[in-house]
Amino acid sequence: MSQRTLTILKPDCVRKRLVGDVLHRIEEAGFEIRALRMLALTKAEAERFYAVHRERPFFDDLTDFMSSGPCVPAVLEKEDAIIDFRGLIGATDPSEAADGTIRADHADSVQENIVHGADS
């Protein structure tokens, strides 16, 4: 059964001009891109999106970063989309991401890790 998941190509992805490469890798992995848009999140929008992390020590840095420039949210579809996408992007910490994953190849830090992948 087909499943949908949300991703956001983060501001560092846009700044590094990696959007095309990352989208190509997503499609090559068998995902259908069902919706795609470039936008700039406000600080308030980033705070709402990441509200689950509000009490975490990194919340302000995360929401500042996510509102620091344009990002590209997309809806992806594929069989087992959530688990397959998490495998494609790699661990949140790029130093722990498997070789060949998007984060291992392009991310600089836990925060500036190119892409958000939904857990559900």
N, CA, C and O atoms as a GROMACS GRO file, in nm:
protein
  480
    1MET      N    1   0.083  -0.118   0.000
    1MET     CA    2   0.000   0.000   0.000
    1MET      C    3   0.088   0.125   0.000
    1MET      O    4   0.186   0.134   0.074
    2SER      N    5   0.052   0.218  -0.083
    2SER     CA    6   0.127   0.342  -0.095
    2SER      C    7   0.111   0.427   0.031
    2SER      O    8   0.005   0.428   0.094
    3GLN      N    9   0.216   0.499   0.065
    3GLN     CA   10   0.217   0.580   0.186
    3GLN      C   11   0.277   0.717   0.150
    3GLN      O   12   0.363   0.727   0.062
    4ARG      N   13   0.230   0.820   0.217
    4ARG     CA   14   0.284   0.954   0.195
    4ARG      C   15   0.360   1.001   0.319
    4ARG      O   16   0.330   0.962   0.432
    5THR      N   17   0.459   1.086   0.294
    5THR     CA   18   0.536   1.145   0.402
    5THR      C   19   0.576   1.287   0.364
    5THR      O   20   0.580   1.322   0.246
    6LEU      N   21   0.604   1.366   0.464
    6LEU     CA   22   0.647   1.505   0.443
    6LEU      C   23   0.797   1.515   0.461
    6LEU      O   24   0.855   1.455   0.551
    7THR      N   25   0.859   1.592   0.374
    7THR     CA   26   0.998   1.630   0.392
    7THR      C   27   1.009   1.781   0.378
    7THR      O   28   0.923   1.845   0.318
    8ILE      N   29   1.113   1.835   0.434
    8ILE     CA   30   1.146   1.976   0.412
    8ILE      C   31   1.295   1.983   0.380
    8ILE      O   32   1.378   1.943   0.462
    9LEU      N   33   1.327   2.034   0.262
    9LEU     CA   34   1.466   2.062   0.231
    9LEU      C   35   1.498   2.193   0.303
    9LEU      O   36   1.439   2.297   0.272
   10LYS      N   37   1.589   2.188   0.396
   10LYS     CA   38   1.614   2.297   0.490
   10LYS      C   39   1.691   2.413   0.426
   10LYS      O   40   1.744   2.400   0.316
   11PRO      N   41   1.696   2.527   0.496
   11PRO     CA   42   1.767   2.644   0.440
   11PRO      C   43   1.912   2.617   0.400
   11PRO      O   44   1.960   2.677   0.304
   12ASP      N   45   1.983   2.528   0.469
   12ASP     CA   46   2.120   2.498   0.428
   12ASP      C   47   2.124   2.427   0.294
   12ASP      O   48   2.217   2.447   0.216
   13CYS      N   49   2.025   2.345   0.266
   13CYS     CA   50   2.015   2.276   0.136
   13CYS      C   51   1.998   2.379   0.024
   13CYS      O   52   2.063   2.369  -0.080
   14VAL      N   53   1.911   2.477   0.047
   14VAL     CA   54   1.888   2.582  -0.053
   14VAL      C   55   2.015   2.666  -0.069
   14VAL      O   56   2.057   2.694  -0.181
   15ARG      N   57   2.075   2.708   0.042
   15ARG     CA   58   2.196   2.792   0.037
   15ARG      C   59   2.310   2.724  -0.037
   15ARG      O   60   2.385   2.789  -0.110
   16LYS      N   61   2.324   2.593  -0.017
   16LYS     CA   62   2.432   2.518  -0.081
   16LYS      C   63   2.400   2.478  -0.225
   16LYS      O   64   2.481   2.414  -0.292
   17ARG      N   65   2.282   2.516  -0.273
   17ARG     CA   66   2.237   2.483  -0.409
   17ARG      C   67   2.231   2.332  -0.433
   17ARG      O   68   2.274   2.281  -0.536
   18LEU      N   69   2.177   2.262  -0.334
   18LEU     CA   70   2.166   2.116  -0.341
   18LEU      C   71   2.024   2.068  -0.367
   18LEU      O   72   2.000   1.947  -0.372
   19VAL      N   73   1.930   2.159  -0.384
   19VAL     CA   74   1.790   2.119  -0.400
   19VAL      C   75   1.773   2.022  -0.516
   19VAL      O   76   1.709   1.918  -0.500
   20GLY      N   77   1.829   2.054  -0.631
   20GLY     CA   78   1.816   1.966  -0.748
   20GLY      C   79   1.875   1.829  -0.724
   20GLY      O   80   1.814   1.728  -0.758
   21ASP      N   81   1.993   1.824  -0.664
   21ASP     CA   82   2.058   1.696  -0.634
   21ASP      C   83   1.974   1.613  -0.538
   21ASP      O   84   1.954   1.493  -0.559
   22VAL      N   85   1.925   1.676  -0.431
   22VAL     CA   86   1.847   1.602  -0.332
   22VAL      C   87   1.716   1.552  -0.393
   22VAL      O   88   1.678   1.437  -0.370
   23LEU      N   89   1.648   1.636  -0.469
   23LEU     CA   90   1.523   1.592  -0.534
   23LEU      C   91   1.550   1.478  -0.632
   23LEU      O   92   1.470   1.384  -0.641
   24HIS      N   93   1.660   1.485  -0.704
   24HIS     CA   94   1.696   1.376  -0.796
   24HIS      C   95   1.717   1.245  -0.720
   24HIS      O   96   1.670   1.140  -0.762
   25ARG      N   97   1.787   1.251  -0.608
   25ARG     CA   98   1.811   1.131  -0.528
   25ARG      C   99   1.680   1.074  -0.474
   25ARG      O  100   1.663   0.953  -0.467
   26ILE      N  101   1.589   1.163  -0.435
   26ILE     CA  102   1.458   1.119  -0.386
   26ILE      C  103   1.384   1.045  -0.497
   26ILE      O  104   1.328   0.938  -0.473
   27GLU      N  105   1.382   1.101  -0.616
   27GLU     CA  106   1.314   1.036  -0.728
   27GLU      C  107   1.383   0.906  -0.769
   27GLU      O  108   1.317   0.807  -0.799
   28GLU      N  109   1.515   0.906  -0.769
   28GLU     CA  110   1.589   0.785  -0.804
   28GLU      C  111   1.562   0.672  -0.705
   28GLU      O  112   1.573   0.554  -0.741
   29ALA      N  113   1.526   0.706  -0.582
   29ALA     CA  114   1.494   0.606  -0.480
   29ALA      C  115   1.349   0.557  -0.492
   29ALA      O  116   1.302   0.480  -0.408
   30GLY      N  117   1.279   0.601  -0.596
   30GLY     CA  118   1.145   0.550  -0.623
   30GLY      C  119   1.030   0.631  -0.565
   30GLY      O  120   0.915   0.588  -0.573
   31PHE      N  121   1.059   0.746  -0.508
   31PHE     CA  122   0.953   0.830  -0.452
   31PHE      C  123   0.887   0.913  -0.562
   31PHE      O  124   0.954   0.962  -0.653
   32GLU      N  125   0.756   0.928  -0.552
   32GLU     CA  126   0.682   1.021  -0.636
   32GLU      C  127   0.669   1.150  -0.557
   32GLU      O  128   0.632   1.148  -0.440
   33ILE      N  129   0.701   1.262  -0.620
   33ILE     CA  130   0.683   1.392  -0.554
   33ILE      C  131   0.542   1.438  -0.587
   33ILE      O  132   0.511   1.471  -0.702
   34ARG      N  133   0.456   1.442  -0.486
   34ARG     CA  134   0.314   1.475  -0.504
   34ARG      C  135   0.284   1.622  -0.486
   34ARG      O  136   0.186   1.673  -0.540
   35ALA      N  137   0.367   1.692  -0.411
   35ALA     CA  138   0.351   1.837  -0.392
   35ALA      C  139   0.489   1.893  -0.357
   35ALA      O  140   0.569   1.827  -0.291
   36LEU      N  141   0.513   2.015  -0.403
   36LEU     CA  142   0.644   2.076  -0.383
   36LEU      C  143   0.627   2.227  -0.390
   36LEU      O  144   0.552   2.278  -0.472
   37ARG      N  145   0.698   2.296  -0.301
   37ARG     CA  146   0.686   2.441  -0.300
   37ARG      C  147   0.807   2.500  -0.227
   37ARG      O  148   0.856   2.442  -0.130
   38MET      N  149   0.854   2.614  -0.274
   38MET     CA  150   0.958   2.686  -0.201
   38MET      C  151   0.890   2.797  -0.121
   38MET      O  152   0.804   2.868  -0.172
   39LEU      N  153   0.930   2.810   0.005
   39LEU     CA  154   0.874   2.916   0.088
   39LEU      C  155   0.974   2.955   0.195
   39LEU      O  156   1.072   2.885   0.219
   40ALA      N  157   0.947   3.067   0.259
   40ALA     CA  158   1.028   3.112   0.372
   40ALA      C  159   0.941   3.108   0.496
   40ALA      O  160   0.841   3.180   0.505
   41LEU      N  161   0.977   3.024   0.591
   41LEU     CA  162   0.903   3.015   0.716
   41LEU      C  163   0.932   3.138   0.802
   41LEU      O  164   1.046   3.183   0.810
   42THR      N  165   0.830   3.190   0.866
   42THR     CA  166   0.853   3.291   0.968
   42THR      C  167   0.897   3.219   1.096
   42THR      O  168   0.883   3.097   1.107
   43LYS      N  169   0.950   3.293   1.189
   43LYS     CA  170   0.989   3.235   1.317
   43LYS      C  171   0.868   3.170   1.384
   43LYS      O  172   0.879   3.060   1.439
   44ALA      N  173   0.752   3.238   1.380
   44ALA     CA  174   0.630   3.184   1.442
   44ALA      C  175   0.586   3.054   1.375
   44ALA      O  176   0.543   2.962   1.443
   45GLU      N  177   0.596   3.046   1.243
   45GLU     CA  178   0.560   2.923   1.172
   45GLU      C  179   0.654   2.809   1.209
   45GLU      O  180   0.610   2.696   1.230
   46ALA      N  181   0.783   2.838   1.216
   46ALA     CA  182   0.880   2.736   1.256
   46ALA      C  183   0.852   2.689   1.399
   46ALA      O  184   0.863   2.570   1.428
   47GLU      N  185   0.817   2.781   1.487
   47GLU     CA  186   0.785   2.744   1.625
   47GLU      C  187   0.662   2.654   1.632
   47GLU      O  188   0.658   2.561   1.712
   48ARG      N  189   0.562   2.681   1.549
   48ARG     CA  190   0.443   2.595   1.547
   48ARG      C  191   0.478   2.456   1.492
   48ARG      O  192   0.434   2.355   1.546
   49PHE      N  193   0.554   2.453   1.385
   49PHE     CA  194   0.589   2.325   1.323
   49PHE      C  195   0.669   2.237   1.418
   49PHE      O  196   0.647   2.116   1.426
   50TYR      N  197   0.762   2.297   1.490
   50TYR     CA  198   0.849   2.222   1.582
   50TYR      C  199   0.803   2.232   1.727
   50TYR      O  200   0.884   2.215   1.818
   51ALA      N  201   0.675   2.258   1.750
   51ALA     CA  202   0.621   2.277   1.885
   51ALA      C  203   0.651   2.159   1.977
   51ALA      O  204   0.666   2.177   2.098
   52VAL      N  205   0.661   2.039   1.922
   52VAL     CA  206   0.690   1.920   2.003
   52VAL      C  207   0.826   1.933   2.074
   52VAL      O  208   0.851   1.867   2.175
   53HIS      N  209   0.914   2.018   2.020
   53HIS     CA  210   1.048   2.037   2.078
   53HIS      C  211   1.059   2.163   2.164
   53HIS      O  212   1.168   2.200   2.206
   54ARG      N  213   0.947   2.229   2.190
   54ARG     CA  214   0.948   2.359   2.258
   54ARG      C  215   1.031   2.361   2.387
   54ARG      O  216   1.098   2.460   2.415
   55GLU      N  217   1.028   2.256   2.464
   55GLU     CA  218   1.100   2.252   2.593
   55GLU      C  219   1.244   2.202   2.580
   55GLU      O  220   1.317   2.196   2.679
   56ARG      N  221   1.285   2.167   2.461
   56ARG     CA  222   1.421   2.116   2.440
   56ARG      C  223   1.520   2.233   2.431
   56ARG      O  224   1.482   2.341   2.386
   57PRO      N  225   1.643   2.214   2.472
   57PRO     CA  226   1.740   2.325   2.474
   57PRO      C  227   1.774   2.380   2.336
   57PRO      O  228   1.820   2.493   2.324
   58PHE      N  229   1.753   2.302   2.231
   58PHE     CA  230   1.788   2.345   2.096
   58PHE      C  231   1.675   2.415   2.022
   58PHE      O  232   1.692   2.455   1.907
   59PHE      N  233   1.559   2.431   2.086
   59PHE     CA  234   1.439   2.483   2.019
   59PHE      C  235   1.462   2.619   1.953
   59PHE      O  236   1.430   2.637   1.836
   60ASP      N  237   1.517   2.715   2.027
   60ASP     CA  238   1.537   2.849   1.969
   60ASP      C  239   1.634   2.846   1.852
   60ASP      O  240   1.610   2.910   1.750
   61ASP      N  241   1.744   2.774   1.866
   61ASP     CA  242   1.840   2.764   1.756
   61ASP      C  243   1.777   2.698   1.634
   61ASP      O  244   1.798   2.742   1.521
   62LEU      N  245   1.699   2.593   1.657
   62LEU     CA  246   1.633   2.523   1.547
   62LEU      C  247   1.535   2.614   1.474
   62LEU      O  248   1.537   2.621   1.351
   63THR      N  249   1.451   2.683   1.548
   63THR     CA  250   1.350   2.768   1.483
   63THR      C  251   1.414   2.891   1.419
   63THR      O  252   1.365   2.939   1.317
   64ASP      N  253   1.522   2.942   1.478
   64ASP     CA  254   1.596   3.051   1.412
   64ASP      C  255   1.653   3.002   1.279
   64ASP      O  256   1.642   3.071   1.177
   65PHE      N  257   1.713   2.884   1.280
   65PHE     CA  258   1.770   2.828   1.158
   65PHE      C  259   1.664   2.804   1.052
   65PHE      O  260   1.681   2.841   0.936
   66MET      N  261   1.554   2.742   1.091
   66MET     CA  262   1.449   2.709   0.994
   66MET      C  263   1.382   2.833   0.935
   66MET      O  264   1.319   2.825   0.830
   67SER      N  265   1.393   2.945   1.002
   67SER     CA  266   1.336   3.070   0.950
   67SER      C  267   1.445   3.161   0.893
   67SER      O  268   1.419   3.279   0.868
   68SER      N  269   1.565   3.109   0.873
   68SER     CA  270   1.678   3.190   0.826
   68SER      C  271   1.685   3.206   0.675
   68SER      O  272   1.764   3.286   0.625
   69GLY      N  273   1.604   3.133   0.602
   69GLY     CA  274   1.607   3.141   0.457
   69GLY      C  275   1.503   3.050   0.398
   69GLY      O  276   1.431   2.981   0.471
   70PRO      N  277   1.493   3.047   0.265
   70PRO     CA  278   1.392   2.963   0.202
   70PRO      C  279   1.416   2.814   0.228
   70PRO      O  280   1.529   2.770   0.247
   71CYS      N  281   1.306   2.740   0.229
   71CYS     CA  282   1.310   2.595   0.240
   71CYS      C  283   1.211   2.538   0.139
   71CYS      O  284   1.132   2.611   0.079
   72VAL      N  285   1.216   2.407   0.120
   72VAL     CA  286   1.133   2.343   0.018
   72VAL      C  287   1.061   2.223   0.080
   72VAL      O  288   1.116   2.113   0.085
   73PRO      N  289   0.937   2.244   0.127
   73PRO     CA  290   0.858   2.130   0.174
   73PRO      C  291   0.805   2.051   0.055
   73PRO      O  292   0.776   2.107  -0.051
   74ALA      N  293   0.793   1.921   0.073
   74ALA     CA  294   0.741   1.834  -0.032
   74ALA      C  295   0.667   1.716   0.030
   74ALA      O  296   0.701   1.669   0.138
   75VAL      N  297   0.566   1.671  -0.040
   75VAL     CA  298   0.493   1.549  -0.004
   75VAL      C  299   0.543   1.440  -0.097
   75VAL      O  300   0.538   1.454  -0.219
   76LEU      N  301   0.589   1.331  -0.038
   76LEU     CA  302   0.644   1.219  -0.114
   76LEU      C  303   0.554   1.098  -0.098
   76LEU      O  304   0.489   1.080   0.005
   77GLU      N  305   0.550   1.013  -0.201
   77GLU     CA  306   0.467   0.893  -0.196
   77GLU      C  307   0.545   0.773  -0.249
   77GLU      O  308   0.619   0.782  -0.347
   78LYS      N  309   0.527   0.661  -0.179
   78LYS     CA  310   0.593   0.536  -0.216
   78LYS      C  311   0.544   0.429  -0.120
   78LYS      O  312   0.492   0.461  -0.013
   79GLU      N  313   0.559   0.304  -0.156
   79GLU     CA  314   0.538   0.195  -0.061
   79GLU      C  315   0.638   0.214   0.054
   79GLU      O  316   0.755   0.242   0.029
   80ASP      N  317   0.593   0.201   0.177
   80ASP     CA  318   0.680   0.215   0.294
   80ASP      C  319   0.759   0.347   0.292
   80ASP      O  320   0.878   0.350   0.324
   81ALA      N  321   0.692   0.454   0.253
   81ALA     CA  322   0.758   0.584   0.233
   81ALA      C  323   0.833   0.633   0.356
   81ALA      O  324   0.946   0.681   0.344
   82ILE      N  325   0.774   0.621   0.473
   82ILE     CA  326   0.837   0.679   0.592
   82ILE      C  327   0.969   0.609   0.624
   82ILE      O  328   1.072   0.676   0.640
   83ILE      N  329   0.967   0.479   0.635
   83ILE     CA  330   1.089   0.407   0.670
   83ILE      C  331   1.193   0.415   0.558
   83ILE      O  332   1.312   0.427   0.585
   84ASP      N  333   1.148   0.408   0.433
   84ASP     CA  334   1.243   0.418   0.322
   84ASP      C  335   1.307   0.556   0.315
   84ASP      O  336   1.426   0.568   0.285
   85PHE      N  337   1.229   0.660   0.342
   85PHE     CA  338   1.285   0.795   0.337
   85PHE      C  339   1.384   0.816   0.450
   85PHE      O  340   1.489   0.877   0.430
   86ARG      N  341   1.352   0.766   0.568
   86ARG     CA  342   1.447   0.778   0.680
   86ARG      C  343   1.579   0.709   0.645
   86ARG      O  344   1.686   0.758   0.680
   87GLY      N  345   1.572   0.596   0.575
   87GLY     CA  346   1.693   0.527   0.532
   87GLY      C  347   1.770   0.606   0.427
   87GLY      O  348   1.893   0.606   0.428
   88LEU      N  349   1.700   0.672   0.337
   88LEU     CA  350   1.763   0.751   0.232
   88LEU      C  351   1.838   0.872   0.288
   88LEU      O  352   1.946   0.906   0.242
   89ILE      N  353   1.779   0.938   0.389
   89ILE     CA  354   1.841   1.059   0.440
   89ILE      C  355   1.948   1.031   0.546
   89ILE      O  356   2.042   1.110   0.559
   90GLY      N  357   1.937   0.922   0.619
   90GLY     CA  358   2.037   0.889   0.720
   90GLY      C  359   2.005   0.948   0.856
   90GLY      O  360   1.906   1.020   0.873
   91ALA      N  361   2.090   0.917   0.952
   91ALA     CA  362   2.072   0.962   1.090
   91ALA      C  363   2.073   1.114   1.100
   91ALA      O  364   2.136   1.182   1.020
   92THR      N  365   2.002   1.166   1.200
   92THR     CA  366   1.995   1.311   1.222
   92THR      C  367   2.135   1.370   1.237
   92THR      O  368   2.163   1.477   1.183
   93ASP      N  369   2.220   1.303   1.310
   93ASP     CA  370   2.359   1.346   1.326
   93ASP      C  371   2.438   1.293   1.207
   93ASP      O  372   2.456   1.172   1.194
   94PRO      N  373   2.487   1.381   1.120
   94PRO     CA  374   2.556   1.333   1.000
   94PRO      C  375   2.679   1.248   1.029
   94PRO      O  376   2.719   1.167   0.945
   95SER      N  377   2.740   1.265   1.146
   95SER     CA  378   2.856   1.182   1.180
   95SER      C  379   2.816   1.038   1.207
   95SER      O  380   2.901   0.949   1.207
   96GLU      N  381   2.687   1.015   1.230
   96GLU     CA  382   2.635   0.880   1.252
   96GLU      C  383   2.558   0.826   1.132
   96GLU      O  384   2.513   0.711   1.133
   97ALA      N  385   2.544   0.907   1.028
   97ALA     CA  386   2.468   0.866   0.910
   97ALA      C  387   2.548   0.767   0.826
   97ALA      O  388   2.669   0.782   0.810
   98ALA      N  389   2.480   0.668   0.774
   98ALA     CA  390   2.545   0.567   0.690
   98ALA      C  391   2.601   0.630   0.563
   98ALA      O  392   2.543   0.725   0.509
   99ASP      N  393   2.713   0.577   0.517
   99ASP     CA  394   2.772   0.624   0.391
   99ASP      C  395   2.669   0.616   0.279
   99ASP      O  396   2.591   0.521   0.271
  100GLY      N  397   2.670   0.717   0.194
  100GLY     CA  398   2.580   0.718   0.080
  100GLY      C  399   2.445   0.779   0.107
  100GLY      O  400   2.365   0.797   0.015
  101THR      N  401   2.416   0.813   0.233
  101THR     CA  402   2.289   0.880   0.263
  101THR      C  403   2.304   1.030   0.236
  101THR      O  404   2.416   1.082   0.229
  102ILE      N  405   2.192   1.096   0.221
  102ILE     CA  406   2.194   1.239   0.191
  102ILE      C  407   2.267   1.317   0.300
  102ILE      O  408   2.348   1.404   0.269
  103ARG      N  409   2.240   1.286   0.425
  103ARG     CA  410   2.306   1.360   0.533
  103ARG      C  411   2.454   1.328   0.543
  103ARG      O  412   2.534   1.418   0.568
  104ALA      N  413   2.493   1.204   0.522
  104ALA     CA  414   2.636   1.170   0.525
  104ALA      C  415   2.710   1.245   0.415
  104ALA      O  416   2.824   1.287   0.434
  105ASP      N  417   2.646   1.261   0.301
  105ASP     CA  418   2.710   1.325   0.186
  105ASP      C  419   2.714   1.477   0.195
  105ASP      O  420   2.807   1.539   0.144
  106HIS      N  421   2.613   1.539   0.259
  106HIS     CA  422   2.600   1.685   0.248
  106HIS      C  423   2.586   1.763   0.378
  106HIS      O  424   2.608   1.884   0.377
  107ALA      N  425   2.550   1.700   0.488
  107ALA     CA  426   2.517   1.775   0.611
  107ALA      C  427   2.642   1.818   0.687
  107ALA      O  428   2.746   1.752   0.683
  108ASP      N  429   2.630   1.932   0.756
  108ASP     CA  430   2.740   1.986   0.835
  108ASP      C  431   2.726   1.960   0.984
  108ASP      O  432   2.826   1.953   1.055
  109SER      N  433   2.603   1.947   1.032
  109SER     CA  434   2.580   1.934   1.176
  109SER      C  435   2.442   1.874   1.201
  109SER      O  436   2.366   1.852   1.106
  110VAL      N  437   2.411   1.848   1.326
  110VAL     CA  438   2.280   1.795   1.362
  110VAL      C  439   2.170   1.891   1.319
  110VAL      O  440   2.065   1.848   1.272
  111GLN      N  441   2.193   2.020   1.335
  111GLN     CA  442   2.093   2.119   1.296
  111GLN      C  443   2.093   2.144   1.147
  111GLN      O  444   1.988   2.138   1.082
  112GLU      N  445   2.209   2.171   1.091
  112GLU     CA  446   2.219   2.197   0.948
  112GLU      C  447   2.245   2.064   0.877
  112GLU      O  448   2.355   2.036   0.830
  113ASN      N  449   2.138   1.984   0.871
  113ASN     CA  450   2.151   1.849   0.818
  113ASN      C  451   2.069   1.827   0.690
  113ASN      O  452   2.026   1.715   0.662
  114ILE      N  453   2.049   1.933   0.615
  114ILE     CA  454   1.996   1.934   0.480
  114ILE      C  455   1.846   1.910   0.470
  114ILE      O  456   1.778   1.979   0.394
  115VAL      N  457   1.794   1.813   0.545
  115VAL     CA  458   1.656   1.771   0.519
  115VAL      C  459   1.585   1.727   0.648
  115VAL      O  460   1.644   1.662   0.734
  116HIS      N  461   1.459   1.765   0.657
  116HIS     CA  462   1.372   1.716   0.764
  116HIS      C  463   1.298   1.594   0.711
  116HIS      O  464   1.248   1.597   0.598
  117GLY      N  465   1.291   1.489   0.788
  117GLY     CA  466   1.212   1.372   0.752
  117GLY      C  467   1.111   1.342   0.861
  117GLY      O  468   1.148   1.326   0.977
  118ALA      N  469   0.986   1.335   0.824
  118ALA     CA  470   0.879   1.309   0.922
  118ALA      C  471   0.890   1.168   0.978
  118ALA      O  472   0.933   1.075   0.908
  119ASP      N  473   0.852   1.153   1.104
  119ASP     CA  474   0.852   1.022   1.169
  119ASP      C  475   0.720   0.949   1.151
  119ASP      O  476   0.708   0.832   1.187
  120SER      N  477   0.622   1.017   1.095
  120SER     CA  478   0.490   0.955   1.077
  120SER      C  479   0.427   1.004   0.949
  120SER      O  480   0.316   0.964   0.916
   0.00000   0.00000   0.00000
